[in-house]
Amino acid sequence: MSVQRIYLTFGRKGNTSNQFLSFGGGKMPSNNSGFRIPRNATVVSMSGQLDSSGTSDMRLRSNDNAANIATLAIAAALGAQDNTLNVDISAGDFMQMYSDNATGVEDPMIIVEIAYRP
């Protein structure tokens, strides 16, 4: 793997419940347009934060598939991170982030770290 890392940011302002987050923290949800991977890569970590109370499972998905390729459980304002991921993704895949929670959370922000493979 490359020592260079790429960081994908997903987020959404306000109350978020069972919906896709926007890539780059913009206004377009990632189910409409995610980040397209230009070369074969590996997801090596995810880190996330919420503004206040609530819990959410942040589900990294690809190519409009409902199957999760990685999940990060976040509890309240404590945030969470997982630096043990080793999930291969292919050139041409596009990444999406889904916030899975029944009660809604405020201002979720998730960073996905990827490393390109030779």
C-alpha positions in Angstrom: 0.0 0.0 0.0 1.0 3.6 -0.6 2.2 5.6 2.3 0.1 8.5 1.0 -3.4 8.6 2.4 -6.6 10.1 1.0 -9.3 11.3 3.4 -13.0 11.2 2.3 -15.3 13.4 4.3 -19.0 12.7 4.7 -21.4 14.8 6.7 -24.8 16.4 7.1 -25.9 19.5 9.0 -28.8 19.2 11.3 -31.0 16.3 12.4 -30.1 13.1 10.5 -32.1 9.9 10.6 -31.8 6.9 8.3 -30.3 8.8 5.4 -27.2 9.2 3.3 -24.6 11.7 4.3 -23.3 14.2 1.8 -19.8 13.8 0.4 -17.5 16.6 1.4 -20.1 17.9 3.8 -21.9 19.5 0.8 -25.7 19.5 0.1 -25.9 16.5 -2.3 -26.5 13.2 -0.5 -23.9 10.5 -1.4 -26.5 8.2 -2.8 -26.9 10.7 -5.6 -23.1 11.3 -6.1 -20.3 9.7 -4.0 -16.5 9.8 -4.4 -15.3 7.7 -7.4 -12.1 5.8 -6.6 -9.6 6.4 -9.4 -7.3 3.4 -8.5 -7.5 0.2 -6.5 -7.4 1.1 -2.9 -7.9 -0.1 0.7 -10.1 1.5 3.4 -7.8 1.6 6.4 -9.8 3.6 9.0 -13.0 5.5 9.8 -13.5 8.2 12.4 -16.7 10.0 13.3 -18.3 12.6 15.5 -21.8 13.7 16.4 -22.8 17.1 17.9 -24.9 15.9 20.8 -26.9 13.0 22.2 -27.9 9.9 20.1 -26.2 6.9 18.6 -25.7 5.9 15.0 -24.2 3.2 12.9 -22.4 4.8 10.0 -22.4 2.4 7.1 -19.9 2.8 4.3 -21.3 1.5 1.0 -20.3 1.4 -2.6 -21.9 1.5 -6.0 -25.5 1.9 -4.8 -25.4 -1.5 -3.0 -27.3 -1.8 0.2 -24.6 -4.1 1.6 -22.2 -2.4 4.0 -18.5 -2.7 3.4 -17.6 -1.2 6.8 -19.6 0.1 9.8 -18.7 2.5 12.5 -20.9 2.7 15.7 -20.9 6.2 17.2 -22.3 6.9 20.7 -23.4 10.4 21.5 -20.8 13.2 21.5 -18.0 10.8 22.4 -17.3 10.0 18.8 -15.6 6.8 17.6 -12.8 5.6 15.4 -11.6 2.2 13.9 -8.1 2.0 12.6 -8.2 -1.7 12.1 -10.1 -1.8 8.8 -8.7 -3.6 5.8 -11.4 -3.4 3.1 -10.3 -3.5 -0.6 -12.1 -1.3 -3.0 -11.6 -1.2 -6.8 -10.9 1.5 -9.3 -14.3 2.9 -10.5 -16.2 2.1 -7.3 -17.9 5.1 -5.7 -18.2 5.5 -1.9 -21.3 6.4 0.0 -22.1 6.9 3.7 -25.4 6.0 5.3 -26.4 7.1 8.8 -28.5 4.2 10.3 -30.4 5.4 13.4 -34.0 5.5 14.4 -34.0 8.5 16.7 -31.9 11.0 14.7 -28.5 12.5 15.5 -27.2 16.0 15.1 -24.5 17.1 12.6 -22.8 13.8 11.9 -19.3 14.0 10.3 -17.3 10.9 9.2 -13.8 10.7 7.8 -12.8 7.6 5.8 -9.1 7.0 5.3 -8.0 5.1 2.2 -4.6 4.1 0.8 -3.9 3.3 -2.8 -2.6 -0.2 -3.7 0.0 -0.7 -6.4 
